[in-house]
Amino acid sequence: MRLALAALVALVFVGGSQAATPLAVLGFQSDYSPARLIDENAKAMTVVGVDGVDLAGAGTVSAPTAADRKQLARAHAHGLPAVLLVANWSDKINDFSEPLAHATLGDTAKTDDAASALASEITNGGWDGVSVDLEALAPRDTAGLTRFVSDLKADLPGVDSLTICLTAATTLSGTPRWATTCPRSPRARVRSCS
């Protein structure tokens, strides 16, 4: 009798009435990636992330390229939302640049300017949201990053997506030095982009 009761309880919990929530699957597209990859993988994705713009100096953000807009159009043609990634990539050093990020994040007015310009591009460019992919940051960037994300949330319409990319680490020693600078916001969804 106990075995039958245990089996019944297990069936109730395993086969309960709660439907599984589907996972969001972000397909990451660099602006140089062929747009046809979206066609080939559309059924497996729920959102397309386009790696398109960078902090370009104190308070400025580069503009999306024609290739970025092609990725956006291709995602929308498949009924998929497309989010624009903003990074602190530097072609000069071929890596993420903390000094480049700090030129914006270290100055309140410059942080506000960059967030406003990016929010305007998201809203006017037809994007469905933004993903902040600022990497290799230092503790000195904590307040600026928090302000940048908060400004974006305030400047974007309520239906837009705002995510933050984090580098995943499997060991404590592998934790990036900037991992402690990520702002905690109950309204921002965190997504790993490693």
N, C-alpha and C positions, 0 to 999 in steps of 0.2 A: 504494500500500500504506500509506504514512504517513497519508493522508487517511482511509482506512478504519479504521486503528487509532485515530486521533484521534476519529473519530465513535463508535467502540465505547467508548472511555474516557469520552467525554462522556455517552453513554447510561447507562453504569454509574453515574456520579456524579449525573446529573440524575434518573434513574429508579431510584435505589437503593432498597433495601428499608426504609429508615427512613421511618416514617409521620410526617407533619407533626403537630406538637403543636398542637391547637386553641388559639386565643387566648382568654383570659378577656375577656368583654365585660361591663363593669359598666354597668348602667342606673341613672343617678342620678335619684332622686326626692326633691324637696323635700316637706316634710310638707303643703304646700298644693297639690301636684300631684295631679290626679285619679288615683285608684287604677286607673281603667280603662286608663290608659296602660300599666300592667304587662300587662294582658290583651292589649292591641293589639301589644305588642312582645316578649312572652315568648319567642317562638321565636328572636329575635335576641340574647337575653341569656343569660349564664351565671350572673350574680349581680345582685342589686338592692341598691343603696346608698341608704339612707334618711337624708336630712339631717334629723336629729331632735333632738339634744341639744347643749347648750352648757355650757361652764364658766360657772357662775352666781355665782361669788364664790370667795373663798379656800377651796379644798378641796372645793367643792360642784359638782355637775353637775345640770342640770335633768332632769326626768323626761320620758320620751317621752310624746307626746300621743296622744289617741285616733286621730288621723289617722296618726301614725307606726305605731301598732299595726295599723291597717287596711292600710297598705302592706305590713307584715310578713306579715299573713295572706294577702294577695293574692299575694305572691311565693311563699309556701309552697304555696298552692293550685295553682300552676303547677310545683311541684317545684323552684323556684329558691331558693337560699340568700339570706338577707337580712342585710346588715351595717348596723349603726347608726353613723352618722357623729357624731363629737364635734368641736365647733368652739369658737372663742373669739369668736363673733359678739356684737356689742353692739347692741341696739335703740336705745340712747341716742345712739350716733354713727352708726348704720346702716352699720357696717363691722366688720371684724375688729379686735379691740382687744388690743394688746400689753400694756397695763397690766392688763387683765382676766386674760390668760393668766399674766402674771408673778405675780399675787396667789396663784396656785396653784403655778406652776413655781419660784418664788423661795423656797419654803419646803418643806423635805423632808417634814415631817409632812403638810402640806396636799396635796402631790403624791401621797403614799401614800393619803390619804383619798379624793381624787378618783379615783385609779386603782381603789381597792377598791370604791367606790360604782358606778363604771361597769362593772367586771367583774361585780359582783353583778347589775346590770340585764341585762347580756348573757346571763349564765347563767340567771337566773330568768325573764327575759322571753321566752325562746325565740329569741333572735337567734343567727345563725350566726357572728357575729364583730363586730369594730369597726374603723372606719377613723378614724384621727386626722387631723383637718383643722384644725390650729392654724396660722393664718397671721399675717403681719406681725410675726413674732417678731424679737427682737433677740439679739445675741450673748450677752447676759446670761442668756438662757433656755436655752442649750445643755445645761447639766448637768441642769436640771429636765425638759426634754423627753426627754432620754436616760433619766432615771429613770422618768418617766411611762410611756414605752413599755416599758421593762424590767419595771416593776411590772405593767403590763397583761399582758404575756406570762407572767409568773409566776402571776398570779391567774386566768388563763383556762384552761379545759381544753385539752388538746393538739389537739383537733379544730377549735377555733375559728380563724377567720381574723383576723389582725392586719395591717392595712395602714396606710401613711402616705401622705397626699395631698401632692403637691408641685406647685407652680406651674411650668409649663413656660415656658422662655424660649428665644428663638431667637438671642439675642445675649448676649455677656458683659455688656454694659451693661444688658440687660434682666433680669439675674439678680436675684431678690428678695434683699433684705438678709439675710433669715433663712435663705437656702439653705445657708449654711455651718453652720447650727446643727443640721441634721438628723442624728440619731444613725445610726451604721452598725451594723446588726445582721444577722448572717447568717440569722436566722430570720424577719425581718420582710420582707415583700414590699413593694416600692415601687410605687406607682401614681400616675400623674399625674391630677389632678382639675381641671385648668384648662379 
